[in-house]
Amino acid sequence: MHRLVSARLCIAMLLLGTSALALANAPSNASGDFAYAEPYLETVGEAESIPLRAVAAQLQDDQGLLWIGTQFGLLRFDGYRFRTFVHNSRDPQSLAGDYVQCLWLGPDRKLWIGTSSDGLSVLDLRTELFENFRHDAASAAGLSAGPIWALAGDARGGLWIGTNHGLDYLPAGSKAFKHFALEPVRSLLFDTQDVLWVGTVEGLKRLRDPESGFEAIASDLKDPQSLAGQEIGVLFEAADRKIWLGTRERGAAWLDPRTRQLHWLAGELAPALAQPRISAIAQPQSEQIWLASYGAGIDIVAADDGRLLQRLRHDPFIPSSLAIDQVHSLFRDRSGLLWVGTGGGGLQRHDPRNRAFRMLRHSPVRSQWFVLDPARKAA
């Protein structure tokens, strides 16, 4: 019996020593937490709650309800149940098409929905009726043809629409679209100064005033480090007013809007971008920027200089890890919760404030014998 106890004690000491060595060699992160501790990601809903478990877009309305765009309709989540809105060919006041790519909520409580191939819908949240706008080749003031990639509203209540033909603009209260000929648009952002940033398949543009036209930013064709020729699929303004950009082929960068100086993420992060297509960007905490990708999970970098802090990947041995490495959308709601929309793993949420409990869990797929997995906060 004494020998058995001694043997178990030796094994325990060996494991603790190994873990201590890993701790000593681990890089520090911005929050000061143990480097192997990962954010707790809670799966939301049942497997059948979200069609194909694929989330393309997310938005919170003024009542706190979460709206979710999927390939099979628009969902509304009240914190307990999902409600689905889909196209009905017999009902002209139903959703225009089921493949929802982007969302924007107007100040008049109207939810605008951009679809992949069926134009634009607007849902009156009071009546729950849809009005639809589709391309009409016979109308010069109609919506442009093709997919709607991005939506953004200005301070006047007008709606900017990113399409394969450039930008459409719908003034508040109007049904006549204005057209701005540009290369295909993939992302839109109004910053805190009410400046419109436009990510295209050929670089970045900025619009301060519609009368002055669009200005190319950091897009010098002679500079290989510029954004010229880069498809910019994501735009995000951080708390310090940096403009973060996610590209299709070169990962992420940030831009100082005052100096126009562009900074590509490099160094230790570069090898981590096995999938350089950035699909979403968020800032759940002031010191962190989360960069989501198609197929390589989420990289967390420092908001001040872009250094790599942590890599989040799916781990089948850690239930609270990322559900799947294909991440489509990130959304931070007004309460501070971060919602993670995946391309096959459904919807997850993370509370950055919940650091009450952490525990060591064994994962044979990690380079460390043990990893810290934050447990759910006690009720």
C-alpha positions as CSV (number, residue, x, y, z in Angstrom):
1,M,0.0,0.0,0.0
2,H,2.8,2.4,0.9
3,R,4.5,1.6,-2.4
4,L,1.3,2.4,-4.3
5,V,0.8,5.7,-2.6
6,S,4.5,6.6,-3.2
7,A,4.2,5.7,-6.9
8,R,1.1,7.9,-7.3
9,L,2.7,10.7,-5.5
10,C,5.7,10.5,-7.8
11,I,3.5,10.6,-10.9
12,A,1.6,13.6,-9.5
13,M,4.9,15.4,-8.8
14,L,6.1,14.6,-12.3
15,L,2.9,16.0,-13.9
16,L,3.1,19.1,-11.7
17,G,6.7,19.7,-12.6
18,T,5.9,19.3,-16.3
19,S,3.1,21.8,-16.0
20,A,5.3,24.2,-14.0
21,L,7.9,24.0,-16.8
22,A,5.2,24.8,-19.4
23,L,4.1,27.7,-17.3
24,A,7.6,29.1,-17.1
25,N,8.1,28.9,-20.9
26,A,4.6,30.2,-21.8
27,P,4.2,33.6,-23.4
28,S,2.2,36.2,-21.4
29,N,-1.0,37.6,-22.8
30,A,-2.5,41.1,-22.5
31,S,-4.9,40.3,-19.6
32,G,-2.2,38.7,-17.5
33,D,-4.0,35.3,-17.5
34,F,-2.2,32.0,-17.8
35,A,-1.2,31.8,-21.5
36,Y,-2.9,28.4,-22.0
37,A,-6.2,29.5,-20.5
38,E,-8.8,29.9,-23.3
39,P,-12.0,32.0,-23.4
40,Y,-15.0,29.9,-22.4
41,L,-17.3,29.6,-25.5
42,E,-20.9,28.5,-24.7
43,T,-22.9,26.9,-27.5
44,V,-26.3,28.6,-28.0
45,G,-29.4,26.6,-28.9
46,E,-29.8,23.0,-30.1
47,A,-28.2,21.5,-33.2
48,E,-31.4,22.1,-35.1
49,S,-31.9,25.7,-34.0
50,I,-29.8,27.1,-36.8
51,P,-30.1,25.6,-40.3
52,L,-26.9,23.9,-41.2
53,R,-25.5,25.5,-38.1
54,A,-24.1,28.3,-40.3
55,V,-24.3,31.9,-39.3
56,A,-23.4,34.7,-41.8
57,A,-24.4,37.9,-40.0
58,Q,-25.5,39.1,-36.6
59,L,-27.2,42.3,-35.2
60,Q,-28.9,43.4,-32.0
61,D,-32.0,45.5,-32.1
62,D,-33.1,48.3,-29.7
63,Q,-35.1,45.7,-27.7
64,G,-32.0,43.5,-27.1
65,L,-33.2,40.8,-29.5
66,L,-30.4,39.1,-31.6
67,W,-31.0,38.8,-35.4
68,I,-29.1,36.2,-37.3
69,G,-28.6,35.8,-41.0
70,T,-28.3,32.3,-42.3
71,Q,-28.3,30.5,-45.7
72,F,-31.9,29.4,-44.9
73,G,-33.6,32.5,-43.7
74,L,-33.5,35.2,-41.0
75,L,-33.6,34.1,-37.3
76,R,-34.5,36.1,-34.2
77,F,-33.2,35.0,-30.8
78,D,-34.8,36.3,-27.6
79,G,-32.3,34.6,-25.2
80,Y,-34.5,31.5,-25.0
81,R,-36.0,30.6,-28.3
82,F,-35.3,31.1,-32.0
83,R,-37.9,32.3,-34.5
84,T,-37.4,31.9,-38.2
85,F,-38.4,34.2,-41.1
86,V,-38.2,32.7,-44.6
87,H,-39.2,33.5,-48.2
88,N,-42.8,32.4,-49.1
89,S,-43.5,32.6,-52.9
90,R,-47.2,33.1,-52.1
91,D,-46.6,36.0,-49.8
92,P,-45.1,39.2,-51.3
93,Q,-44.6,40.6,-47.8
94,S,-42.2,37.8,-46.8
95,L,-38.4,37.8,-46.9
96,A,-37.1,38.3,-50.4
97,G,-34.7,35.4,-50.3
98,D,-33.4,32.9,-47.7
99,Y,-29.7,33.4,-48.1
100,V,-29.0,36.4,-45.8
101,Q,-25.5,37.9,-46.1
102,C,-25.7,41.2,-44.2
103,L,-27.9,43.2,-41.8
104,W,-28.4,46.9,-40.8
105,L,-30.9,48.4,-38.4
106,G,-32.2,51.9,-39.1
107,P,-33.1,54.5,-36.5
108,D,-36.8,54.0,-37.5
109,R,-36.7,50.4,-36.2
110,K,-36.5,49.0,-39.7
111,L,-34.2,46.0,-40.3
112,W,-32.5,45.9,-43.7
113,I,-31.4,42.5,-45.0
114,G,-29.0,42.0,-47.9
115,T,-29.4,38.6,-49.7
116,S,-27.1,36.6,-51.9
117,S,-29.3,36.6,-55.0
118,D,-32.7,38.0,-54.2
119,G,-32.1,41.7,-53.6
120,L,-32.8,43.7,-50.5
121,S,-35.5,43.3,-47.9
122,V,-36.6,45.7,-45.1
123,L,-38.5,44.3,-42.1
124,D,-40.6,46.7,-40.1
125,L,-40.1,45.4,-36.5
126,R,-43.4,46.8,-35.4
127,T,-45.6,45.1,-38.0
128,E,-43.2,42.2,-38.8
129,L,-43.9,42.7,-42.5
130,F,-41.2,42.8,-45.3
131,E,-40.9,45.2,-48.2
132,N,-38.6,43.9,-50.9
133,F,-36.4,45.6,-53.5
134,R,-35.1,43.6,-56.5
135,H,-33.1,44.5,-59.5
136,D,-35.1,45.8,-62.4
137,A,-33.1,46.2,-65.6
138,A,-35.7,48.6,-67.0
139,S,-35.3,51.1,-64.1
140,A,-32.2,53.3,-63.9
141,A,-33.2,54.1,-60.3
142,G,-33.5,50.5,-59.2
143,L,-31.3,48.3,-57.1
144,S,-28.1,47.0,-58.8
145,A,-28.0,43.3,-59.9
146,G,-26.3,40.5,-58.1
147,P,-25.4,39.8,-54.4
148,I,-25.5,42.4,-51.7
149,W,-22.2,42.1,-49.8
150,A,-22.5,44.9,-47.2
151,L,-24.8,47.5,-45.7
152,A,-24.1,50.7,-43.7
153,G,-26.3,53.6,-42.7
154,D,-25.3,57.2,-42.5
155,A,-26.3,59.9,-40.0
156,R,-29.1,61.1,-42.3
157,G,-30.8,57.7,-42.2
158,G,-29.7,56.8,-45.8
159,L,-28.5,53.3,-46.6
160,W,-25.3,52.4,-48.5
161,I,-25.3,49.1,-50.3
162,G,-22.2,47.2,-51.4
163,T,-22.6,45.3,-54.7
164,N,-20.6,43.8,-57.5
165,H,-21.2,47.0,-59.4
166,G,-20.0,49.4,-56.8
167,L,-22.2,51.3,-54.3
168,D,-25.9,51.9,-54.3
169,Y,-27.4,54.6,-52.1
170,L,-30.9,54.8,-50.9
171,P,-31.8,58.2,-49.2
172,A,-34.0,58.1,-46.1
173,G,-37.7,57.9,-47.1
174,S,-36.9,57.2,-50.8
175,K,-37.3,54.2,-53.1
176,A,-35.0,55.5,-55.8
177,F,-31.4,54.2,-55.7
178,K,-28.4,56.3,-56.6
179,H,-25.4,54.5,-58.1
180,F,-21.7,55.1,-57.6
181,A,-19.6,53.2,-60.1
182,L,-16.7,51.5,-58.3
183,E,-15.0,48.1,-58.4
184,P,-17.0,45.4,-56.6
185,V,-17.5,46.3,-52.9
186,R,-17.1,43.8,-50.2
187,S,-17.3,45.8,-46.9
188,L,-18.5,49.1,-45.5
189,L,-17.9,51.0,-42.3
190,F,-19.0,54.4,-40.9
191,D,-16.4,55.5,-38.3
192,T,-17.1,57.7,-35.3
193,Q,-16.3,60.8,-37.4
194,D,-19.1,59.7,-39.9
195,V,-16.6,59.0,-42.6
196,L,-17.5,56.1,-44.9
197,W,-14.8,53.5,-45.5
198,V,-15.2,51.2,-48.5
199,G,-13.4,47.9,-48.9
200,T,-13.3,46.7,-52.5
201,V,-11.7,43.9,-54.4
202,E,-9.0,46.3,-55.4
203,G,-8.2,48.1,-52.2
204,L,-9.6,50.7,-49.8
205,K,-11.5,53.9,-50.4
206,R,-12.8,56.7,-48.2
207,L,-15.7,59.1,-48.6
208,R,-15.8,62.2,-46.5
209,D,-18.3,64.1,-48.6
210,P,-20.4,62.7,-51.5
211,E,-19.6,65.9,-53.4
212,S,-15.9,65.4,-53.3
213,G,-16.0,61.7,-54.4
214,F,-14.1,58.7,-53.2
215,E,-10.4,58.8,-52.2
216,A,-8.1,55.8,-52.5
217,I,-6.3,55.1,-49.3
218,A,-3.0,53.3,-48.9
219,S,-3.5,51.9,-52.4
220,D,-0.3,52.9,-54.3
221,L,0.2,50.4,-57.1
222,K,4.0,51.0,-57.0
223,D,4.1,50.0,-53.3
224,P,4.0,46.2,-52.7
225,Q,3.1,46.9,-49.1
226,S,0.0,48.9,-50.0
227,L,-3.6,47.7,-50.2
228,A,-3.6,47.9,-54.0
229,G,-5.1,44.8,-55.5
230,Q,-6.2,43.4,-52.1
231,E,-9.8,42.3,-51.6
232,I,-10.9,43.8,-48.3
233,G,-13.8,41.8,-46.9
234,V,-13.9,43.2,-43.4
235,L,-13.6,46.7,-41.9
236,F,-13.7,47.5,-38.2
237,E,-13.0,50.6,-36.1
238,A,-11.3,49.9,-32.8
239,A,-11.7,51.9,-29.5
240,D,-8.5,53.9,-30.3
241,R,-9.9,54.8,-33.7
242,K,-7.6,52.5,-35.7
243,I,-9.2,51.1,-38.8
244,W,-8.7,47.3,-38.9
245,L,-8.9,45.5,-42.2
246,G,-9.4,41.9,-43.1
247,T,-8.2,40.8,-46.5
248,R,-8.9,37.7,-48.6
249,E,-5.3,36.7,-49.3
250,R,-3.0,38.6,-46.9
251,G,-4.5,38.4,-43.5
252,A,-5.1,41.6,-41.4
253,A,-3.7,45.1,-41.1
254,W,-4.6,48.3,-39.4
255,L,-4.6,51.9,-40.5
256,D,-4.1,55.1,-38.6
257,P,-6.8,57.4,-40.2
258,R,-4.9,60.5,-39.3
259,T,-1.5,59.6,-40.9
260,R,-2.8,57.0,-43.3
261,Q,0.0,54.8,-42.3
262,L,-0.7,51.1,-42.9
263,H,0.6,48.3,-40.6
264,W,0.5,44.7,-41.7
265,L,0.5,42.0,-39.0
266,A,3.8,40.3,-39.2
267,G,6.4,38.6,-37.0
268,E,5.1,35.7,-35.0
269,L,1.5,36.0,-36.3
270,A,2.4,35.5,-40.0
271,P,3.0,31.7,-39.7
272,A,-0.3,31.4,-37.7
273,L,-2.3,32.6,-40.7
274,A,-2.6,29.2,-42.3
275,Q,-5.8,30.6,-43.8
276,P,-5.1,34.2,-44.6
277,R,-8.8,35.1,-45.4
278,I,-10.1,37.2,-42.5
279,S,-13.8,36.8,-42.1
280,A,-14.6,39.0,-39.1
281,I,-13.0,41.3,-36.6
282,A,-14.2,42.3,-33.0
283,Q,-12.9,43.9,-29.9
284,P,-14.4,42.2,-26.8
285,Q,-11.9,43.9,-24.5
286,S,-10.0,47.1,-24.9
287,E,-6.6,45.4,-25.1
288,Q,-7.6,42.7,-27.6
289,I,-8.6,42.4,-31.2
290,W,-10.1,39.1,-32.4
291,L,-9.4,38.1,-36.0
292,A,-11.6,35.3,-37.3
293,S,-10.8,33.3,-40.4
294,Y,-12.3,30.8,-42.8
295,G,-10.7,27.5,-41.6
296,A,-8.1,28.6,-39.1
297,G,-10.2,29.7,-36.1
298,I,-9.6,32.9,-34.3
299,D,-6.3,34.8,-33.6
300,I,-6.3,37.2,-30.7
301,V,-3.8,40.1,-31.1
302,A,-2.9,43.1,-29.0
303,A,-4.9,46.2,-29.9
304,D,-2.0,48.5,-29.6
305,D,0.6,46.8,-31.8
306,G,-0.9,43.7,-33.3
307,R,1.3,41.2,-31.5
308,L,-0.1,37.7,-31.2
309,L,-1.6,36.9,-27.8
310,Q,-3.5,33.7,-28.4
311,R,-4.8,31.3,-31.0
312,L,-8.3,29.8,-30.6
313,R,-8.9,26.5,-32.4
314,H,-11.4,23.7,-32.2
315,D,-10.4,21.0,-29.8
316,P,-12.7,17.9,-29.6
317,F,-11.5,17.3,-26.1
318,I,-12.4,20.7,-24.7
319,P,-16.2,21.2,-24.9
320,S,-15.9,25.0,-24.4
321,S,-13.4,25.5,-27.2
322,L,-14.3,26.9,-30.6
323,A,-17.0,24.7,-32.1
324,I,-15.4,24.7,-35.6
325,D,-12.4,26.5,-37.1
326,Q,-14.5,28.1,-39.9
327,V,-15.8,31.3,-38.3
328,H,-18.1,33.6,-40.4
329,S,-19.0,36.4,-38.0
330,L,-18.2,38.1,-34.7
331,F,-20.6,40.5,-32.9
332,R,-20.3,42.3,-29.5
333,D,-23.6,43.2,-28.1
334,R,-24.5,46.2,-25.9
335,S,-24.0,44.1,-22.7
336,G,-20.5,43.2,-23.7
337,L,-21.1,39.6,-24.7
338,L,-19.3,38.4,-27.8
339,W,-21.3,36.2,-30.3
340,V,-19.3,33.9,-32.6
341,G,-21.1,32.7,-35.7
342,T,-19.5,29.7,-37.4
343,G,-19.9,27.9,-40.7
344,G,-21.1,24.6,-39.4
345,G,-20.7,24.7,-35.6
346,G,-23.7,27.0,-34.9
347,L,-23.6,30.0,-32.6
348,Q,-21.5,30.5,-29.5
349,R,-21.1,33.3,-27.0
350,H,-18.4,34.5,-24.7
351,D,-18.5,36.7,-21.7
352,P,-15.1,38.5,-21.4
353,R,-15.9,39.5,-17.8
354,N,-16.3,35.9,-16.6
355,R,-13.0,34.8,-15.1
356,A,-14.4,33.4,-11.9
357,F,-13.2,29.8,-12.2
358,R,-10.6,28.1,-14.3
359,M,-9.5,24.5,-14.4
360,L,-6.9,22.3,-15.9
361,R,-8.1,19.8,-18.5
362,H,-6.2,17.2,-20.4
363,S,-6.1,17.5,-24.2
364,P,-4.1,15.0,-26.2
365,V,-4.2,17.2,-29.3
366,R,-2.4,20.1,-27.6
367,S,1.4,20.5,-27.4
368,Q,1.0,20.9,-23.6
369,W,-0.2,18.0,-21.5
370,F,-2.7,20.2,-19.8
371,V,-4.6,23.3,-20.8
372,L,-6.7,25.6,-18.8
373,D,-10.3,25.7,-19.7
374,P,-12.4,28.4,-18.0
375,A,-15.4,26.9,-16.2
376,R,-18.8,28.4,-16.3
377,K,-19.4,31.1,-13.7
378,A,-21.2,29.8,-10.6
379,A,-24.8,30.8,-10.3
